[in-house]
Amino acid sequence: MSMRNGLSAVMLAAACVGGAQAANIALTFDTDAQGVTATGGTLVHEAGGYLAQTDIDSANMSLYLPASLLGNWSQYLGGTLSFDAINLSGVASDWGDFGQVTLTGSAGQVTVDLVPGTEPGGTWQTYATTLDAATWGGNLGDVLADVTSVSIVLESHNGFGQGNSEINGFDNFKVSAAAVPEPSTWALLATGLALMACVHRRRSRH
């Protein structure tokens, strides 16, 4: 086998590393709200392909994922959860609850604030967190085993009223599993490296 073929085998194996990955959740809202519901504010699907929520009362504006996306999320342990948001109204972002994500399951509930401080601002921003016990707490794995509700707080302003109600945009909600190489992938990579070593030794003898 030539050095080029040996290198090709290694590159093929390296490309396959991480290939064993669970299906991710991705809500892009290109044509509709994709089953997302809201409390504490009116929810509108905008033609630009995102959701906009307007504050209507003293309760936190929150979004909820549809039941069709819930269930066993164990495959996402160690992965990431993220979304994009923007302040569309220019009303001051001065309410610290914005960005709180709560996962509820048969084993309990965990909450993480993805957005420390006062956000969002007037441009689209991506907020993300790792789905691990260090971030969410030691019972995250149990909660992920049977997720019954996922909520995201969009409330960003203390107060509401005519000319004083925030409107926040929400887009690109994603839950991504961590890539886990299969044993066969590692075996392929090891074989490629061994072949390259063998070729190198043969060439060095001549």
Secondary structure in CASP SS format (residue, H / E / C, confidence):
PFRMAT SS
TARGET T0000
AUTHOR 0000-0000-0000
METHOD secondary structure of the structure
MODEL  1
M C 1.00
S C 1.00
M H 1.00
R H 1.00
N H 1.00
G H 1.00
L H 1.00
S H 1.00
A H 1.00
V H 1.00
M H 1.00
L H 1.00
A H 1.00
A H 1.00
A H 1.00
C H 1.00
V C 1.00
G C 1.00
G C 1.00
A C 1.00
Q C 1.00
A C 1.00
A C 1.00
N C 1.00
I E 1.00
A E 1.00
L E 1.00
T C 1.00
F C 1.00
D C 1.00
T C 1.00
D C 1.00
A C 1.00
Q C 1.00
G C 1.00
V C 1.00
T E 1.00
A E 1.00
T E 1.00
G C 1.00
G E 1.00
T E 1.00
L E 1.00
V E 1.00
H E 1.00
E E 1.00
A C 1.00
G C 1.00
G C 1.00
Y E 1.00
L E 1.00
A E 1.00
Q E 1.00
T E 1.00
D E 1.00
I C 1.00
D C 1.00
S C 1.00
A C 1.00
N C 1.00
M C 1.00
S E 1.00
L E 1.00
Y E 1.00
L C 1.00
P C 1.00
A H 1.00
S H 1.00
L H 1.00
L C 1.00
G E 1.00
N C 1.00
W C 1.00
S H 1.00
Q H 1.00
Y H 1.00
L C 1.00
G C 1.00
G C 1.00
T E 1.00
L E 1.00
S E 1.00
F E 1.00
D E 1.00
A E 1.00
I E 1.00
N E 1.00
L C 1.00
S C 1.00
G C 1.00
V C 1.00
A C 1.00
S C 1.00
D C 1.00
W C 1.00
G C 1.00
D C 1.00
F C 1.00
G C 1.00
Q E 1.00
V E 1.00
T E 1.00
L E 1.00
T E 1.00
G E 1.00
S C 1.00
A C 1.00
G E 1.00
Q E 1.00
V E 1.00
T E 1.00
V E 1.00
D E 1.00
L C 1.00
V C 1.00
P C 1.00
G C 1.00
T C 1.00
E C 1.00
P C 1.00
G C 1.00
G C 1.00
T C 1.00
W C 1.00
Q E 1.00
T E 1.00
Y E 1.00
A E 1.00
T E 1.00
T E 1.00
L C 1.00
D C 1.00
A H 1.00
A H 1.00
T H 1.00
W H 1.00
G C 1.00
G C 1.00
N C 1.00
L H 1.00
G H 1.00
D H 1.00
V H 1.00
L H 1.00
A C 1.00
D C 1.00
V E 1.00
T E 1.00
S E 1.00
V E 1.00
S E 1.00
I E 1.00
V E 1.00
L C 1.00
E C 1.00
S C 1.00
H C 1.00
N C 1.00
G C 1.00
F C 1.00
G C 1.00
Q C 1.00
G C 1.00
N C 1.00
S C 1.00
E C 1.00
I E 1.00
N E 1.00
G E 1.00
F E 1.00
D E 1.00
N E 1.00
F E 1.00
K E 1.00
V E 1.00
S E 1.00
A C 1.00
A C 1.00
A C 1.00
V C 1.00
P C 1.00
E C 1.00
P H 1.00
S H 1.00
T H 1.00
W H 1.00
A H 1.00
L H 1.00
L H 1.00
A H 1.00
T H 1.00
G H 1.00
L H 1.00
A H 1.00
L H 1.00
M H 1.00
A H 1.00
C H 1.00
V H 1.00
H H 1.00
R H 1.00
R H 1.00
R H 1.00
S H 1.00
R H 1.00
H C 1.00
END
